Amino acid sequence: RIPLNLEKTDENIYYVLENAYLFAAEAWLIDQSGFVLSSFEHSYKRIAESSRLSNYPAWKFKVEKPGEYVLVVKVEDHDQRTKMTCAVLDEQNFNAYNLRNFLGFSFFIVFIVVVAVFVMSYAIATKEVGLLFYVGYLLFFIVDYAAIRGFGATYVWSDSYFFIHNIRSLSHGLIAFFGSLFFAHFYKSIDTPKWVLWYF
């Protein structure tokens, strides 16, 4: 329950729950008389059928008169992934919030892609095959980061329940796989004590 004192009329407010893997939730905005202005249920099982307002689950409420309200949120999460990091924003701040998220995500991804291209080019030029394992590590790190931030499920694999539900587990496994291959190749290419290589 989040108490709100809204002073503007005909204003849209947004409630954002920063959990890209929210199983299901409902949110209600209730005025002093107990009248429910709006409610909406979000579930990543039906993400392809929902028009997402943000990379995270978000609810939009139309406030027609000023006054005191209570925002009530009910969360269902069988996988225990829910983080109750949230924000209540007006229209301007919500747009700014989305822009910050998008720009931060884009700059980070572009940086990782540039590093991956540089490493791959160097690996091809020097015929250092082991560096390609590091490129694989970086690429699946990008996939995992996109899943954590909600951009993957919103814009890339939104039509696939399998990927929405399992992409993080798959990316973690492949990150560990390529990281292990890079580690093995790197330490075998120099004079390394045998105890370092016991696993490989």
N, C-alpha and C positions, 0 to 999 in steps of 0.2 A: 504494500500500500504506500503510495507516494502522494502526499498532500501538495496541491498546486494552488497558487493564487494568480489567476489570469485576469489581466486588466484590459486587454484589447478585445474588440468585437469583430466577428467575421474573420477570425484568424485560424490558420492551420497550425497545429502543433504536431510534433513527431516524437514518438517514443522509439528509441533504438536499443536493442539488446545485442551486445557485441559477442555473439556466439554463432559462428557460421554453421555449426552442426547442432542447432537446436532441434530436438525431436518434435516438440509441439508446445504451443503456448497460446494463451488468450489474454487479451487486454481490454479493460473497460475504463472509460472516462465517465465518472458519475458526479452529478452536481449535488447541491445541498438537499434537494428534494428527493434524491435517490433515483432520479431519472438517468438512464444509461444513454449517453450520446452515441456511442459507437462501440463495436466490438469486432475483433478479427482474430482468426486462428491461423497460425503459421506452422507448417510442418515441412521439414525437408523431404519427407516422403512425397509430397505433392508440389515440390518446388517448380516443376515444369508447368504447372497449372496456375501458378501465382505470378503476379507482376510485382517484382521486388522493387522497393523504393531505394534500396541501398545494398551494398555488398553484405551487410548484416541484416537480420530480420528487423523490420521497422513497421510501425503502425501510424497511420495518419488520422487525426481527429479534427473535425471542423467545430470550432468554438463560436457559437452565435451570440453569446452574451458574456460579459465579464462576471467574475465571482470566484468563489472557492470551489475547487473540484478535488476529487480523489481519483488517482490513477491506480487501478487494481490490476495486478498481473499474476496469472497462474501459469506455472511452468511444469511441463511433464518431460522428464529426462531419464529414461531407463539406463542409458549408457554413462550417466554421471559425467557428462561433458560440459554442463551449463556453467558459465561464469556470469555472475550477476553484475557485470560491468555494463552500465546503461547510461542513457542520457535522454533528457526531455528538452527538445529544441523547437524554436520557432522556424518559420519558413526560411528566413535568411541564414540563420545559423546552421540549419539542416543542409542547405545547399553548400555552404562553406565546409561543413563537416565531410560531405561526400567528395568535394573537390580535393580537400587535404588527403583523404584516404586514397583517392585515385592517383594523385600526383606522387605521393610517397611510395605507393606500390609500384607505379610505373618507373620511377627513377631507380628504385632498388632492382627491379627486374632487368632494366636496360643495363645497369652496371654489371650484374651477374652474367648476362648474355655476352657483353663485351669481353669480360674476363674469359668466358668459355671459348669464344671465337679466337681470342689471342692464344690461349693454351693449345687449342686444336691446331691452329696454324703452325705454332712452334713444334708441336708433336709431329706433324706431317713433314715439316722442313728438316727436322733432325732425326726422323724415323724413330722417335722415342715413343713406342707404342704404349708404355705405361701411363703416359700423360692422358691418353684417351679415356682411361678409367676415371681420371679426375674430372674430365669433361662430363662423363656419365653421372658422376656424383653431383656436379653442379646442376645439371639439367633436372634431375629428380628432386634436388633441393628446391628448385623453382616450382615444381609441381606441388610439393608439400606446402610451400609458403603460400601459393595461390589458394590451396585448400583451406589453410588456417585462416586467411584473411577473407574468405568467402567469395573471392572473385572467380575462382574456378567453378564452383557450383552455380554461380549466378550467370556467367557468360560463356563458359567453355563446355562443361559436361552436365548442363542443367537438365537434359532430356534422359539421362541415364541414372536410374536409381542405384545400379550396381556401383558405378564410379562415385556417386555422391556418398554412398555408405562405406565404400572400401578403399577409396583412393589414398587416404592417408596411410593405411596399413601397407598397401602396395608400395607407396613411395618410400616409406621407412625401410621396408625390406630391401628395395633396390638401392637406396642410399647406403645401407650397411654393406650390401654386396659389392658395389663399385668402390666404396671406401676401403674395403678389405683387400680387393684386388690391387688398388693403387698402393696401399700400405705394403703389401707383399712384394710387389714389383720394385718399389722404391728401396726398401731395405735389403732386398737381394742384389741390388745393383751396386752396393758399396760394401766395404768390409764391416760386417756386422756380427756381433756375438751370436752364437747359436741359440741362446735362450730367447732372443728377440724373435726368432723365426720358428719357434716350437709349434705354433699354431699352423703355420703355412708349410 
